[in-house]
Amino acid sequence: MALRLNCDLGESFGSWTMGMDAAVMPYIDQANIACGFHASDPVVMRNTLQMAKQHNVTIGAHPAYQDLVGFGRRSMNCSFDEIVALMHYQIAAMDGMAATAGLKLEYVKPHGALYNDMMAKPDVRNAILVAMSEYHRPLTLMLQATPDYNEHKAEADRLGLSLWFEAFADRCYDDDGKLLARSKEGAVHNKEKMLAQVKQLCDEGTITTVGGNTLSLQVDTLCVHGDNEAGVLAIQDIRELIGG
């Protein structure tokens, strides 16, 4: 699969608007749509699906911990069964609404703290993998591309799951291949560094870490953010850079 662009969308809620979904949708390939636990509501989900259909964008469910107040960015001490159930509940909601709109849900990308826990905690990742394997039809799981690529692929292979590995256009990487903590200086690239990182990924399949090391990454898709006008303009530049 050629390098694609994915973006977290459908994160408005009621009268509260988050992101610039309509401006972003024409430039991306994959829409990670919130399922109601960290953001969104049924009307927002429906409208976001309709926009994706209009622009022929692939649909992904974006499940999270049940944390509307914290926007899903706070880790929760959920049991194995709770993680499996919250995954199934949110995926099924998006799957059903997508089918009603004449679309097919293709993949799942966890959100926020659930995503971070998936990458950092083997027990959480296992629960997510099991949830995916128990769903009534195959779906692809999107997770972060790291030097542990082969380990993560082996975990998925044991359950018969397919994976898409993502990199982040605007985030600086630590020397261990993880994202540099936002609390540290330089964690988020400016536009010039972001475009340079994207070009390096496209041309060489590598990124340069905060310590100046070159790190090879297996990447299928690139995460971009359209929360503001500058972000939307950056997505347009990335689209032009990678082609398609």
SERO-4910 file (N, C-alpha, C, O; in steps of 0.05 Angstrom, whole numbers):
BEGIN
 pado doro    nc1    nc2    nc3   cac1   cac2   cac3    cc1    cc2    cc3    oc1    oc2    oc3
  Met    A     17    -24      0      0      0      0     17     25      0     36     27     16
  Ala    A     12     43    -18     27     69    -19     21     84      7      0     80     19
  Leu    A     39    102     14     36    118     38     10    134     36      6    149     17
  Arg    A     -7    132     56    -33    146     57    -33    166     80    -16    165     98
  Leu    A    -52    184     79    -56    203    100    -81    196    116   -102    192    105
  Asn    A    -78    195    143   -101    191    160   -104    214    180    -84    227    187
  Cys    A   -129    219    188   -134    242    206   -157    235    225   -176    221    217
  Asp    A   -155    243    250   -176    240    270   -198    260    265   -193    284    265
  Leu    A   -222    251    260   -244    268    252   -270    261    268   -270    241    283
  Gly    A   -291    277    264   -316    271    277   -314    275    307   -328    260    322
  Glu    A   -298    294    316   -294    297    345   -310    321    357   -304    329    379
  Ser    A   -329    332    342   -347    351    353   -367    337    371   -369    313    371
  Phe    A   -382    353    387   -401    341    405   -423    361    411   -418    382    422
  Gly    A   -448    355    403   -470    373    408   -465    400    394   -460    401    370
  Ser    A   -466    421    410   -461    448    399   -432    456    399   -425    478    391
  Trp    A   -415    438    408   -386    443    410   -372    433    385   -374    409    379
  Thr    A   -357    450    371   -343    442    346   -314    438    351   -300    455    363
  Met    A   -304    416    341   -275    409    344   -265    402    316   -276    385    302
  Gly    A   -243    416    308   -231    409    282   -244    422    259   -265    435    261
  Met    A   -232    419    235   -242    431    210   -246    409    190   -233    407    169
  Asp    A   -265    391    197   -268    366    182   -274    370    152   -262    357    135
  Ala    A   -292    389    146   -299    393    118   -275    403    102   -273    396     78
  Ala    A   -258    418    114   -234    428    100   -213    407     96   -198    407     77
  Val    A   -212    388    115   -191    367    115   -198    344     96   -181    334     82
  Met    A   -223    337     95   -232    312     82   -223    309     53   -216    287     45
  Pro    A   -222    331     37   -213    327      9   -184    319      5   -176    310    -16
  Tyr    A   -168    321     26   -139    317     23   -129    292     37   -105    286     35
  Ile    A   -146    276     49   -137    252     64   -148    227     51   -165    228     33
  Asp    A   -137    204     59   -145    178     49   -161    162     69   -178    146     61
  Gln    A   -156    167     95   -168    151    116   -178    170    138   -164    187    148
  Ala    A   -204    166    146   -216    182    167   -220    165    192   -235    145    191
  Asn    A   -206    172    214   -209    158    239   -232    173    254   -228    194    265
  Ile    A   -256    161    254   -280    175    264   -286    167    292   -290    143    298
  Ala    A   -289    187    310   -295    182    338   -322    168    341   -340    172    325
  Cys    A   -324    151    361   -347    133    364   -365    140    388   -382    124    396
  Gly    A   -360    163    401   -378    172    422   -368    170    450   -380    181    468
  Phe    A   -345    157    454   -335    153    481   -317    176    490   -317    184    513
  His    A   -301    187    472   -284    210    479   -294    236    466   -287    258    474
  Ala    A   -310    233    445   -321    256    430   -342    245    411   -346    221    409
  Ser    A   -356    263    398   -376    256    378   -403    249    390   -406    245    414
  Asp    A   -423    248    373   -450    240    380   -462    228    354   -449    230    333
  Pro    A   -486    217    355   -497    204    331   -499    222    307   -494    213    284
  Val    A   -507    247    311   -509    265    288   -482    271    276   -479    272    252
  Val    A   -462    276    293   -435    282    284   -424    258    269   -412    261    248
  Met    A   -428    234    280   -419    209    266   -432    207    238   -418    202    219
  Arg    A   -458    211    237   -472    209    211   -462    230    191   -457    223    168
  Asn    A   -458    254    200   -449    275    182   -421    271    172   -414    276    149
  Thr    A   -404    261    190   -376    255    183   -375    233    163   -359    234    144
  Leu    A   -391    212    166   -392    190    147   -401    200    120   -390    192     99
  Gln    A   -420    218    119   -430    229     94   -408    244     80   -405    243     55
  Met    A   -393    260     95   -370    275     83   -349    256     71   -338    260     50
  Ala    A   -343    234     86   -324    215     77   -334    201     51   -318    197     33
  Lys    A   -359    195     50   -371    183     26   -368    202      2   -361    193    -20
  Gln    A   -373    227      6   -371    247    -15   -343    248    -27   -340    252    -51
  His    A   -323    245    -10   -295    248    -19   -281    221    -22   -257    220    -26
  Asn    A   -296    199    -21   -285    173    -26   -262    166     -6   -241    156    -14
  Val    A   -266    173     19   -246    169     40   -252    143     55   -275    137     62
  Thr    A   -231    127     60   -234    102     74   -242    107    104   -232    126    116
  Ile    A   -260     90    114   -271     94    141   -257     77    162   -253     53    158
  Gly    A   -250     90    184   -239     75    207   -253     83    233   -260    107    236
  Ala    A   -257     64    251   -268     70    277   -246     80    295   -223     70    294
  His    A   -252    100    312   -232    112    330   -241    109    359   -249    129    371
  Pro    A   -241     85    370   -251     80    397   -232     90    419   -208     94    414
  Ala    A   -244     95    442   -228    107    464   -238     96    491   -259     83    492
  Tyr    A   -224    103    512   -235    100    539   -260    117    541   -262    138    527
  Gln    A   -278    110    559   -303    125    563   -297    150    579   -299    149    604
  Asp    A   -289    172    566   -279    195    580   -284    220    563   -266    232    553
  Leu    A   -310    228    562   -317    252    547   -305    277    560   -296    295    545
  Val    A   -304    278    586   -294    302    600   -264    306    594   -255    329    590
  Gly    A   -249    285    593   -221    286    589   -212    282    560   -189    279    554
  Phe    A   -232    281    542   -227    277    513   -211    251    508   -195    249    489
  Gly    A   -215    231    526   -201    205    522   -172    206    526   -158    187    518
  Arg    A   -161    227    538   -132    229    541   -122    220    568    -99    222    574
  Arg    A   -141    210    585   -133    200    611   -135    169    611   -155    158    604
  Ser    A   -113    157    620   -113    128    621   -132    118    643   -135    130    664
  Met    A   -146     95    637   -164     83    656   -156     54    661   -147     40    643
  Asn    A   -159     46    686   -150     20    694   -172     -1    688   -186    -11    706
  Cys    A   -176     -6    662   -197    -24    653   -187    -53    653   -164    -58    648
  Ser    A   -205    -72    659   -198   -100    658   -197   -109    629   -206    -95    610
  Phe    A   -187   -133    625   -187   -145    598   -215   -146    586   -218   -137    563
  Asp    A   -234   -155    601   -262   -157    591   -273   -130    584   -288   -127    565
  Glu    A   -267   -110    601   -277    -83    596   -266    -72    570   -280    -59    554
  Ile    A   -240    -76    565   -228    -66    540   -240    -80    516   -246    -67    496
  Val    A   -243   -106    517   -256   -121    495   -284   -110    490   -291   -105    467
  Ala    A   -299   -106    511   -327    -97    508   -328    -69    497   -345    -63    480
  Leu    A   -312    -50    507   -313    -23    498   -304    -21    469   -314     -4    454
  Met    A   -286    -38    461   -278    -39    433   -301    -48    415   -307    -36    395
  His    A   -313    -71    423   -335    -82    407   -358    -62    405   -370    -59    384
  Tyr    A   -365    -49    427   -388    -31    428   -384     -8    409   -402     -1    393
  Gln    A   -360      4    409   -355     28    392   -351     20    363   -361     33    345
  Ile    A   -337     -2    358   -333    -11    331   -360    -18    318   -365    -11    295
  Ala    A   -377    -32    333   -403    -40    322   -420    -16    316   -435    -16    296
  Ala    A   -419      5    333   -435     29    327   -426     42    301   -442     49    284
  Met    A   -400     44    297   -389     56    273   -394     38    249   -401     48    227
  Asp    A   -391     13    252   -396     -7    231   -425     -5    221   -429     -5    197
  Gly    A   -443     -4    240   -471     -3    232   -479     23    219   -494     23    199
  Met    A   -469     45    229   -476     71    217   -463     74    190   -474     86    172
  Ala    A   -438     63    187   -425     64    161   -441     48    140   -446     57    118
  Ala    A   -450     24    148   -465      7    130   -491     21    122   -499     19     98
  Thr    A   -504     34    140   -529     48    135   -524     71    115   -542     78     99
  Ala    A   -500     83    115   -493    104     97   -482     94     70   -474    109     53
  Gly    A   -482     67     67   -472     55     42   -442     54     41   -430     53     20
  Leu    A   -429     53     65   -400     52     67   -392     26     82   -409     13     94
  Lys    A   -367     19     80   -356     -4     94   -333      4    112   -314     15    103
  Leu    A   -337     -2    138   -315      3    157   -292    -16    150   -295    -40    147
  Glu    A   -267     -4    149   -244    -19    140   -224    -25    162   -210    -45    161
  Tyr    A   -222     -7    182   -201    -10    201   -209      3    228   -230     16    230
  Val    A   -191     -1    247   -195     11    274   -169     23    283   -147     12    281
  Lys    A   -171     48    293   -148     61    306   -156     72    333   -171     91    334
  Pro    A   -146     60    355   -153     70    381   -144    100    385   -126    109    371
  His    A   -157    113    403   -152    142    407   -138    147    434   -141    133    453
  Gly    A   -122    168    434   -112    180    458    -98    161    477    -79    147    470
  Ala    A   -108    161    503    -95    144    523    -98    114    517    -80     99    524
  Leu    A   -119    106    504   -122     78    496   -101     70    476    -90     48    477
  Tyr    A    -95     88    457    -74     84    437    -47     82    451    -31     64    446
  Asn    A    -41    102    469    -16    102    483    -12     77    500     10     66    501
  Asp    A    -33     69    514    -32     44    530    -27     20    513    -13      1    520
  Met    A    -40     19    489    -37     -3    471     -7     -6    463      3    -28    461
  Met    A      6     17    459     34     15    451     53      9    474     74     -3    471
  Ala    A     45     18    499     64     16    522     59     -9    539     77    -18    553
  Lys    A     34    -20    539     27    -41    558     18    -66    542     -3    -66    530
  Pro    A     34    -87    544     27   -112    529     -1   -123    536    -14   -134    518
  Asp    A    -10   -120    561    -36   -131    568    -59   -115    555    -79   -127    546
  Val    A    -56    -89    552    -76    -73    538    -76    -79    509    -97    -82    496
  Arg    A    -52    -81    497    -50    -88    469    -62   -115    463    -75   -119    443
  Asn    A    -57   -134    481    -69   -161    477    -99   -160    478   -112   -173    461
  Ala    A   -110   -145    496   -140   -142    497   -151   -130    472   -171   -139    462
  Ile    A   -137   -110    461   -146    -98    436   -144   -117    413   -162   -119    396
  Leu    A   -122   -132    412   -119   -152    390   -140   -173    392   -151   -182    372
  Val    A   -146   -183    416   -166   -203    420   -194   -192    412   -209   -206    398
  Ala    A   -199   -168    420   -225   -155    412   -228   -154    382   -249   -160    371
  Met    A   -206   -147    368   -207   -146    339   -211   -174    327   -226   -178    308
  Ser    A   -198   -194    339   -200   -221    328   -227   -233    333   -236   -250    318
  Glu    A   -241   -224    354   -267   -235    360   -290   -221    346   -313   -230    347
  Tyr    A   -284   -198    333   -305   -184    319   -315   -201    296   -301   -218    286
  His    A   -340   -197    288   -353   -216    271   -343   -216    242   -350   -234    226
  Arg    A   -326   -196    235   -314   -196    208   -286   -183    210   -281   -169    229
  Pro    A   -269   -189    191   -241   -179    193   -240   -149    190   -253   -137    173
  Leu    A   -224   -136    207   -217   -108    205   -187   -105    210   -176   -121    225
  Thr    A   -175    -84    199   -147    -79    203   -143    -61    227   -158    -42    231
  Leu    A   -122    -66    242   -115    -49    265    -93    -31    257    -72    -39    246
  Met    A    -96     -5    263    -75     15    259    -61     20    285    -73     26    305
  Leu    A    -34     19    284    -18     25    308      8     38    300     15     39    276
  Gln    A     22     48    319     46     63    314     69     46    303     75     25    313
  Ala    A     82     57    282    106     44    272    129     49    291    136     73    297
  Thr    A    142     28    301    164     30    320    185     10    312    180     -7    295
  Pro    A    209     10    325    228    -11    320    218    -39    328    231    -59    321
  Asp    A    196    -40    343    185    -66    351    165    -77    331    148    -93    337
  Tyr    A    167    -67    306    149    -75    284    146   -105    283    123   -115    281
  Asn    A    168   -120    282    166   -149    279    151   -163    302    136   -182    298
  Glu    A    155   -153    327    142   -164    350    112   -159    348     96   -177    353
  His    A    104   -135    341     76   -129    338     63   -144    316     40   -153    318
  Lys    A     77   -147    294     66   -163    272     62   -192    280     42   -205    272
  Ala    A     81   -203    295     79   -231    304     55   -235    322     41   -255    320
  Glu    A     50   -215    340     27   -216    358      1   -217    341    -17   -232    347
  Ala    A      0   -200    321    -24   -199    304    -27   -224    287    -49   -235    284
  Asp    A     -5   -234    277     -6   -259    260    -17   -282    276    -31   -299    264
  Arg    A    -11   -284    301    -20   -307    317    -51   -307    319    -63   -328    324
  Leu    A    -63   -283    316    -92   -281    318   -105   -277    290   -129   -272    288
  Gly    A    -88   -279    269    -99   -276    242   -107   -248    235   -125   -244    218
  Leu    A    -94   -227    247   -101   -200    243    -82   -186    224    -58   -192    223
  Ser    A    -92   -167    209    -75   -150    192    -71   -123    206    -88   -114    221
  Leu    A    -47   -111    201    -40    -86    214    -32    -65    193    -22    -71    171
  Trp    A    -38    -40    199    -27    -17    185    -10     -1    205    -20      5    227
  Phe    A     15      5    198     32     19    216     33     49    208     36     55    184
  Glu    A     30     66    228     30     95    222     53    110    234     64    103    255
  Ala    A     61    131    220     80    150    230     65    177    234     43    180    223
  Phe    A     78    195    247     66    221    253     81    243    239    106    246    244
  Ala    A     67    259    222     81    279    206     94    301    223    116    309    217
  Asp    A     80    309    244     88    333    258    101    328    285    106    347    300
  Arg    A    106    303    292    117    296    318    147    288    316    155    274    298
  Cys    A    162    298    335    190    290    338    192    263    352    176    257    370
  Tyr    A    211    246    343    214    220    354    238    219    373    259    231    368
  Asp    A    234    205    396    256    200    415    275    179    403    268    166    383
  Asp    A    298    176    416    318    157    405    309    128    406    320    111    392
  Asp    A    289    122    423    279     94    425    257     88    405    246     66    405
  Gly    A    250    108    388    230    104    368    202    112    377    183    111    361
  Lys    A    199    119    403    174    129    412    171    159    407    191    172    401
  Leu    A    147    169    408    143    198    404    155    213    428    152    205    451
  Leu    A    169    235    422    180    252    443    157    264    459    138    275    447
  Ala    A    158    262    486    136    272    503    130    301    497    149    317    493
  Arg    A    104    307    496     97    335    490    107    355    511    109    379    505
  Ser    A    114    345    534    125    363    555    153    372    549    164    390    562
  Lys    A    166    359    529    194    366    523    195    385    499    179    384    481
  Glu    A    215    402    500    219    421    479    224    408    452    239    388    450
  Gly    A    211    418    431    214    406    405    197    382    399    201    369    378
  Ala    A    178    376    416    162    352    412    145    354    387    139    333    374
  Val    A    136    378    380    120    382    357    136    398    337    145    420    343
  His    A    139    388    312    154    401    292    140    426    281    116    427    280
  Asn    A    157    446    274    145    468    258    141    458    229    149    435    223
  Lys    A    130    474    212    123    466    185    147    456    169    145    436    155
  Glu    A    169    471    172    192    464    156    203    436    164    209    419    147
  Lys    A    205    431    190    215    405    200    195    383    193    203    361    187
  Met    A    169    389    195    149    369    189    151    360    160    151    336    154
  Leu    A    153    379    141    155    371    113    181    356    107    182    338     90
  Ala    A    203    364    121    228    350    117    226    321    127    237    303    115
  Gln    A    212    317    150    208    290    160    192    273    141    198    250    137
  Val    A    170    285    130    154    270    111    170    263     86    168    240     77
  Lys    A    186    281     76    202    275     52    222    253     58    226    236     41
  Gln    A    234    254     82    254    233     89    240    206     91    251    186     82
  Leu    A    216    205    102    201    180    103    195    169     76    198    145     70
  Cys    A    186    187     58    179    178     31    203    169     15    202    149      1
  Asp    A    225    184     17    248    178      1    265    156     12    276    140     -4
  Glu    A    268    154     38    287    136     50    275    115     70    288     96     77
  Gly    A    250    120     78    237    102     97    249    104    125    249     86    141
  Thr    A    260    128    131    272    133    157    263    160    169    252    176    154
  Ile    A    268    163    195    264    189    208    290    195    224    305    177    230
  Thr    A    294    220    230    316    228    247    306    235    274    288    251    278
  Thr    A    317    221    295    308    224    322    318    250    335    334    264    323
  Val    A    308    256    359    316    280    373    346    281    378    357    303    379
  Gly    A    358    258    380    387    256    385    404    256    360    428    253    361
  Gly    A    390    258    337    405    258    311    409    231    299    424    229    279
  Asn    A    398    210    311    401    183    300    381    178    278    359    190    277
  Thr    A    388    161    259    371    154    237    357    127    244    370    108    251
  Leu    A    331    127    242    315    104    250    297     95    227    282    111    216
  Ser    A    299     70    220    282     58    198    255     51    210    253     39    231
  Leu    A    234     58    195    207     52    203    192     39    181    193     48    158
  Gln    A    176     19    187    157      7    168    131     23    170    117     21    190
  Val    A    125     38    150    103     57    151     84     53    128     92     52    105
  Asp    A     58     50    135     37     48    114     21     73    111     11     79     90
  Thr    A     19     89    133      1    112    133     12    133    151     27    128    171
  Leu    A      6    158    145     17    181    159     -5    197    172    -24    204    159
  Cys    A     -2    201    198    -23    215    213    -18    245    211      3    255    216
  Val    A    -40    260    203    -39    289    202    -61    300    219    -80    286    227
  His    A    -60    326    225    -79    339    242    -91    364    229    -76    380    219
  Gly    A   -117    366    230   -131    389    218   -147    405    238   -171    411    233
  Asp    A   -135    411    261   -150    424    283   -153    454    278   -170    468    290
  Asn    A   -137    465    259   -138    494    254   -130    500    225   -122    481    211
  Glu    A   -131    525    218   -126    532    190    -98    525    181    -93    516    159
  Ala    A    -78    530    199    -50    524    193    -47    494    189    -32    486    171
  Gly    A    -61    477    205    -60    449    201    -71    439    175    -60    422    162
  Val    A    -93    452    166   -105    445    141    -86    452    118    -83    436     99
  Leu    A    -73    475    119    -54    483     99    -30    464     98    -20    458     77
  Ala    A    -22    455    122      0    436    123     -7    409    110      9    397     97
  Ile    A    -32    400    114    -41    375    101    -40    378     71    -32    359     57
  Gln    A    -48    401     61    -47    406     32    -19    404     22    -14    393      0
  Asp    A      0    415     37     28    413     29     39    384     29     53    376     12
  Ile    A     31    369     50     39    341     52     27    325     29     40    308     17
  Arg    A      2    330     22    -11    317      0      4    321    -26      7    302    -41
  Glu    A     12    346    -30     27    352    -54     55    338    -54     64    329    -75
  Leu    A     67    337    -30     93    325    -28     93    295    -33    111    285    -47
  Ile    A     73    281    -23     73    252    -26     58    243    -52     60    220    -60
  Gly    A     44    262    -65     30    256    -89      3    242    -83     -4    237    -60
  Gly    A    -11    236   -105    -37    222   -102    -60    241    -99    -83    232    -96
***
